[in-house]
Amino acid sequence: MTDRKKQAMLLGLGLDNRDGHKRITRGDDFYLVGGSEETHEKMVETTIRFHEKLDRKGKVLADLSREEFRDLMQEAAGK
């Protein structure tokens, strides 16, 4: 068995850009690309809320199960 550290990356992709502006926001474990100004801002806000919830749980993205990820993301997105 290897001692490789488990890694994870959150990728957000906005497909509704019509103004030609290239929007990219990145962090240690996320990369948000594209979208209209409104869509990109929503992705950024959701990612911030998601990471705040993750911090309160004392976890990092790679620690989450699929179910935990889904639940936290839905909460962060306000759904």
DSSP file (Angstrom, degrees, kcal/mol; ACC not computed):
  #  RESIDUE AA STRUCTURE BP1 BP2  ACC     N-H-->O    O-->H-N    N-H-->O    O-->H-N    TCO  KAPPA ALPHA  PHI   PSI    X-CA   Y-CA   Z-CA
    1    1 A M              0   0    0      0, 0.0     2,-0.2     0, 0.0     0, 0.0   0.000 360.0 360.0 360.0 136.6    0.0    0.0    0.0
    2    2 A T        -     0   0    0      1,-0.1     0, 0.0     2,-0.0     0, 0.0  -0.495 360.0-131.4 -90.3 162.2    1.3    3.5   -0.9
    3    3 A D        +     0   0    0     -2,-0.2     2,-0.1     2,-0.0    -1,-0.1  -0.054  51.3 150.4-100.3  30.5    1.3    6.5    1.3
    4    4 A R        -     0   0    0      1,-0.1     2,-0.4     3,-0.0    -2,-0.0  -0.399  47.5-122.1 -66.7 139.1   -0.2    8.8   -1.3
    5    5 A K        -     0   0    0     -2,-0.1     2,-0.2     1,-0.1    -1,-0.1  -0.660  26.4-115.4 -81.7 133.1   -2.3   11.6    0.0
    6    6 A K        -     0   0    0     -2,-0.4     2,-0.3     1,-0.0    56,-0.2  -0.485  37.9-167.2 -68.3 134.5   -5.9   11.7   -1.3
    7    7 A Q        -     0   0    0     -2,-0.2     2,-0.3    55,-0.1    22,-0.0  -0.888  11.5-177.4-125.1 155.3   -6.5   14.8   -3.4
    8    8 A A        -     0   0    0     -2,-0.3     2,-0.4     2,-0.0    54,-0.2  -0.990   7.2-162.7-149.3 151.6   -9.6   16.4   -4.7
    9    9 A M        -     0   0    0     -2,-0.3     2,-0.6    52,-0.1    21,-0.2  -1.000  14.0-141.7-137.9 135.5  -10.4   19.5   -6.9
   10   10 A L  E     -a   30   0A   0     19,-2.7    21,-2.5    -2,-0.4     2,-0.5  -0.871  19.9-166.3 -96.7 124.4  -13.7   21.3   -7.3
   11   11 A L  E     -a   31   0A   0     -2,-0.6     2,-0.5    19,-0.2    21,-0.2  -0.958   5.4-170.9-116.1 123.8  -14.3   22.4  -10.9
   12   12 A G  E     -a   32   0A   0     19,-2.6    21,-2.9    -2,-0.5     2,-0.5  -0.959   4.2-172.2-113.5 130.0  -17.0   25.0  -11.7
   13   13 A L  E     -a   33   0A   0     -2,-0.5     2,-0.5    19,-0.2    21,-0.2  -0.968   6.7-163.5-128.1 117.0  -17.8   25.6  -15.4
   14   14 A G  E     -a   34   0A   0     19,-2.9    21,-1.1    -2,-0.5     3,-0.2  -0.858   7.7-179.7 -99.6 130.6  -20.1   28.4  -16.6
   15   15 A L        +     0   0    0     -2,-0.5    -1,-0.1    19,-0.2    19,-0.1   0.309  61.3  82.3-112.5   7.6  -21.4   28.0  -20.1
   16   16 A D        +     0   0    0     20,-0.1     2,-0.4     2,-0.0    -1,-0.1   0.138  53.5 134.5-103.7  21.6  -23.6   31.1  -20.5
   17   17 A N        +     0   0    0     -3,-0.2    19,-0.1     1,-0.2    18,-0.0  -0.562  13.8 158.7 -75.2 126.0  -21.0   33.7  -21.3
   18   18 A R        +     0   0    0     -2,-0.4    -1,-0.2    17,-0.0    18,-0.1   0.435  62.0  70.6-121.5  -6.6  -22.0   35.9  -24.2
   19   19 A D  S    S-     0   0    0      2,-0.1     3,-0.1     1,-0.0    -2,-0.1   0.473  97.6-122.6 -95.2  -0.9  -19.7   39.0  -23.6
   20   20 A G        +     0   0    0      1,-0.3     2,-0.3     0, 0.0    -3,-0.0   0.435  63.7 140.6  79.1  -2.6  -16.4   37.3  -24.5
   21   21 A H        -     0   0    0      1,-0.1     2,-0.7    14,-0.0    -1,-0.3  -0.576  50.1-134.6 -76.5 134.4  -14.9   38.1  -21.1
   22   22 A K        -     0   0    0     -2,-0.3     2,-0.5    -3,-0.1    -1,-0.1  -0.814  22.8-169.1 -92.7 116.3  -12.7   35.3  -19.7
   23   23 A R        +     0   0    0     -2,-0.7    11,-2.8    12,-0.1     2,-0.4  -0.923  12.5 165.6-110.4 124.0  -13.5   34.7  -16.1
   24   24 A I  E     +B   33   0A   0     -2,-0.5     2,-0.4     9,-0.2     9,-0.2  -0.992   7.9 174.7-139.4 128.0  -11.3   32.5  -14.0
   25   25 A T  E     +B   32   0A   0      7,-2.5     7,-3.6    -2,-0.4     2,-0.3  -0.999  13.4 175.3-131.4 130.7  -11.2   32.2  -10.2
   26   26 A R  E     +B   31   0A   0     -2,-0.4     2,-0.2     5,-0.2     5,-0.2  -0.954  10.6 170.9-138.8 157.1   -9.0   29.6   -8.5
   27   27 A G        -     0   0    0      3,-2.7     3,-0.5    -2,-0.3    -2,-0.0  -0.753  56.4 -69.2-144.0-169.7   -7.9   28.5   -5.1
   28   28 A D  S    S+     0   0    0     -2,-0.2     3,-0.0     1,-0.2    -2,-0.0   0.847 130.6  12.8 -59.4 -36.0   -6.0   25.7   -3.5
   29   29 A D  S    S+     0   0    0    -20,-0.1   -19,-2.7   -22,-0.0     2,-0.3   0.108 120.4  63.0-132.8  23.7   -8.7   23.1   -4.3
   30   30 A F  E     -a   10   0A   0     -3,-0.5    -3,-2.7   -21,-0.2     2,-0.3  -0.995  46.9-169.4-147.9 156.1  -11.0   24.8   -6.7
   31   31 A Y  E     -aB  11  26A   0    -21,-2.5   -19,-2.6    -2,-0.3     2,-0.5  -0.935   8.6-169.4-145.5 116.3  -11.1   26.2  -10.3
   32   32 A L  E     -aB  12  25A   0     -7,-3.6    -7,-2.5    -2,-0.3     2,-0.4  -0.942  12.4-179.2-113.2 126.7  -14.0   28.2  -11.6
   33   33 A V  E     -aB  13  24A   0    -21,-2.9   -19,-2.9    -2,-0.5    -9,-0.2  -0.977  36.2 -18.8-132.7 136.5  -14.1   29.0  -15.3
   34   34 A G  E     +a   14   0A   0    -11,-2.8   -19,-0.2    -2,-0.4   -12,-0.1  -0.133  60.1 123.5  78.9-165.4  -16.4   30.9  -17.6
   35   35 A G        -     0   0    0    -21,-1.1   -12,-0.1     4,-0.1    -1,-0.1   0.011  67.2 -64.7  90.0 161.7  -20.0   32.0  -17.2
   36   36 A S     >  -     0   0    0    -19,-0.1     4,-3.0     1,-0.1     5,-0.3  -0.223  59.9 -95.3 -67.7 171.1  -21.6   35.4  -17.5
   37   37 A E  H  > S+     0   0    0      1,-0.2     4,-2.2     2,-0.2     5,-0.2   0.925 128.5  46.8 -56.3 -44.5  -20.7   37.9  -14.8
   38   38 A E  H  > S+     0   0    0      2,-0.2     4,-2.1     1,-0.2    -1,-0.2   0.926 114.0  46.2 -64.7 -46.6  -23.8   36.9  -12.8
   39   39 A T  H  > S+     0   0    0      2,-0.2     4,-2.3     1,-0.2    -2,-0.2   0.920 113.0  49.0 -64.0 -44.5  -23.2   33.1  -13.2
   40   40 A H  H  X S+     0   0    0     -4,-3.0     4,-2.4     1,-0.2    -1,-0.2   0.914 110.4  51.0 -63.4 -42.2  -19.5   33.4  -12.3
   41   41 A E  H  X S+     0   0    0     -4,-2.2     4,-2.7    -5,-0.3    -1,-0.2   0.896 109.2  51.3 -61.8 -40.0  -20.3   35.5   -9.2
   42   42 A K  H  X S+     0   0    0     -4,-2.1     4,-2.6     2,-0.2    -1,-0.2   0.904 109.3  50.6 -63.9 -40.9  -22.8   32.9   -8.1
   43   43 A M  H  X S+     0   0    0     -4,-2.3     4,-2.3     2,-0.2    -2,-0.2   0.917 111.9  47.9 -61.9 -42.1  -20.2   30.1   -8.5
   44   44 A V  H  X S+     0   0    0     -4,-2.4     4,-2.4     2,-0.2    -2,-0.2   0.945 113.2  46.8 -63.8 -48.9  -17.7   32.2   -6.4
   45   45 A E  H  X S+     0   0    0     -4,-2.7     4,-2.4     1,-0.2    -2,-0.2   0.905 113.4  48.7 -61.0 -42.9  -20.3   32.9   -3.7
   46   46 A T  H  X S+     0   0    0     -4,-2.6     4,-2.7     1,-0.2    -1,-0.2   0.904 110.9  50.6 -64.1 -41.7  -21.4   29.2   -3.6
   47   47 A T  H  X S+     0   0    0     -4,-2.3     4,-2.5    -5,-0.2    -2,-0.2   0.893 110.1  50.1 -64.4 -40.0  -17.7   28.1   -3.4
   48   48 A I  H  X S+     0   0    0     -4,-2.4     4,-2.1     2,-0.2    -2,-0.2   0.947 113.1  45.4 -62.6 -48.7  -17.0   30.4   -0.5
   49   49 A R  H  X S+     0   0    0     -4,-2.4     4,-2.2     1,-0.2    -2,-0.2   0.898 111.9  53.4 -61.7 -40.4  -20.1   29.2    1.4
   50   50 A F  H  X S+     0   0    0     -4,-2.7     4,-2.2     1,-0.2    -1,-0.2   0.932 110.7  45.8 -59.0 -47.9  -19.1   25.6    0.7
   51   51 A H  H  X S+     0   0    0     -4,-2.5     4,-2.6     2,-0.2    -1,-0.2   0.826 109.1  55.3 -69.1 -31.1  -15.6   26.1    2.0
   52   52 A E  H  X S+     0   0    0     -4,-2.1     4,-2.1     2,-0.2    -1,-0.2   0.925 110.5  45.9 -64.0 -43.3  -16.9   27.9    5.1
   53   53 A K  H  X S+     0   0    0     -4,-2.2     4,-1.4     2,-0.2    -2,-0.2   0.892 112.2  51.4 -64.5 -40.2  -19.2   24.9    5.8
   54   54 A L  H  X>S+     0   0    0     -4,-2.2     5,-2.2     1,-0.2     4,-0.5   0.915 109.4  50.0 -62.4 -44.8  -16.2   22.6    5.2
   55   55 A D  H ><5S+     0   0    0     -4,-2.6     3,-1.3     1,-0.2    -2,-0.2   0.901 106.5  55.0 -61.4 -42.6  -14.0   24.5    7.6
   56   56 A R  H 3<5S+     0   0    0     -4,-2.1    -1,-0.2     1,-0.3    -2,-0.2   0.820 108.5  49.4 -62.1 -29.9  -16.7   24.4   10.3
   57   57 A K  H 3<5S-     0   0    0     -4,-1.4    -1,-0.3    -3,-0.2    -2,-0.2   0.559 112.3-123.7 -82.7  -9.0  -16.7   20.6   10.0
   58   58 A G  T <<5S+     0   0    0     -3,-1.3     2,-0.3    -4,-0.5    -3,-0.2   0.821  70.6 120.4  70.6  31.0  -12.9   20.6   10.2
   59   59 A K      < -     0   0    0     -5,-2.2     2,-0.3     3,-0.0    -1,-0.3  -0.782  54.9-138.4-122.8 165.3  -12.6   18.8    6.9
   60   60 A V    >>  -     0   0    0     -2,-0.3     3,-2.0    -3,-0.1     4,-0.5  -0.801  39.3 -98.9-115.0 165.2  -11.0   19.3    3.5
   61   61 A L  G >4 S+     0   0    0     -2,-0.3     3,-1.5     1,-0.3   -52,-0.1   0.859 121.4  57.8 -51.4 -42.6  -12.6   18.5    0.2
   62   62 A A  G 34 S+     0   0    0      1,-0.3    -1,-0.3   -54,-0.2   -55,-0.1   0.692  98.5  62.5 -65.5 -18.1  -10.7   15.2   -0.1
   63   63 A D  G <4 S+     0   0    0     -3,-2.0    -1,-0.3   -55,-0.1    -2,-0.2   0.673  84.8 100.1 -78.5 -17.2  -12.2   14.0    3.2
   64   64 A L    <<  -     0   0    0     -3,-1.5     2,-0.1    -4,-0.5    -3,-0.0  -0.418  64.8-139.0 -81.1 142.5  -15.8   14.1    1.9
   65   65 A S     >  -     0   0    0     -2,-0.1     4,-2.6     1,-0.1     5,-0.2  -0.429  37.5-101.8 -78.4 168.5  -17.8   11.2    0.7
   66   66 A R  H  > S+     0   0    0      1,-0.2     4,-2.6     2,-0.2     5,-0.2   0.900 124.7  50.3 -59.2 -40.4  -20.0   11.8   -2.3
   67   67 A E  H  > S+     0   0    0      2,-0.2     4,-2.6     1,-0.2    -1,-0.2   0.917 110.5  48.0 -66.5 -43.5  -23.0   12.1   -0.1
   68   68 A E  H  > S+     0   0    0      2,-0.2     4,-2.7     1,-0.2     5,-0.3   0.920 112.5  50.1 -62.3 -42.9  -21.3   14.7    2.2
   69   69 A F  H  X S+     0   0    0     -4,-2.6     4,-2.7     2,-0.2     5,-0.2   0.950 112.0  47.2 -59.1 -49.9  -20.1   16.6   -0.9
   70   70 A R  H  X S+     0   0    0     -4,-2.6     4,-2.5     1,-0.2    -2,-0.2   0.926 113.8  47.6 -58.2 -47.4  -23.6   16.7   -2.4
   71   71 A D  H  X S+     0   0    0     -4,-2.6     4,-2.2     1,-0.2    -1,-0.2   0.922 114.3  45.6 -62.9 -45.7  -25.3   17.7    0.9
   72   72 A L  H  X S+     0   0    0     -4,-2.7     4,-2.7     2,-0.2    -1,-0.2   0.899 113.5  49.8 -65.3 -40.1  -22.8   20.5    1.6
   73   73 A M  H  X S+     0   0    0     -4,-2.7     4,-2.3    -5,-0.3    -2,-0.2   0.905 110.1  50.2 -66.7 -40.3  -23.0   21.8   -2.0
   74   74 A Q  H  X>S+     0   0    0     -4,-2.5     5,-3.0    -5,-0.2     4,-0.5   0.912 112.3  47.8 -63.5 -41.3  -26.8   21.9   -1.9
   75   75 A E  H ><5S+     0   0    0     -4,-2.2     3,-1.1     4,-0.2    -2,-0.2   0.933 112.5  48.8 -61.8 -45.8  -26.7   23.8    1.4
   76   76 A A  H 3<5S+     0   0    0     -4,-2.7    -2,-0.2     1,-0.3    -1,-0.2   0.847 111.2  49.9 -64.1 -34.5  -24.1   26.2    0.0
   77   77 A A  H 3<5S-     0   0    0     -4,-2.3    -1,-0.3    -5,-0.2    -2,-0.2   0.531 115.5-116.8 -82.0  -6.3  -26.2   26.7   -3.1
   78   78 A G  T <<5       0   0    0     -3,-1.1    -3,-0.2    -4,-0.5    -2,-0.1   0.811 360.0 360.0  77.3  30.2  -29.3   27.4   -1.1
   79   79 A K      <       0   0    0     -5,-3.0    -4,-0.2    -6,-0.2    -5,-0.1   0.404 360.0 360.0-108.5 360.0  -31.2   24.4   -2.4
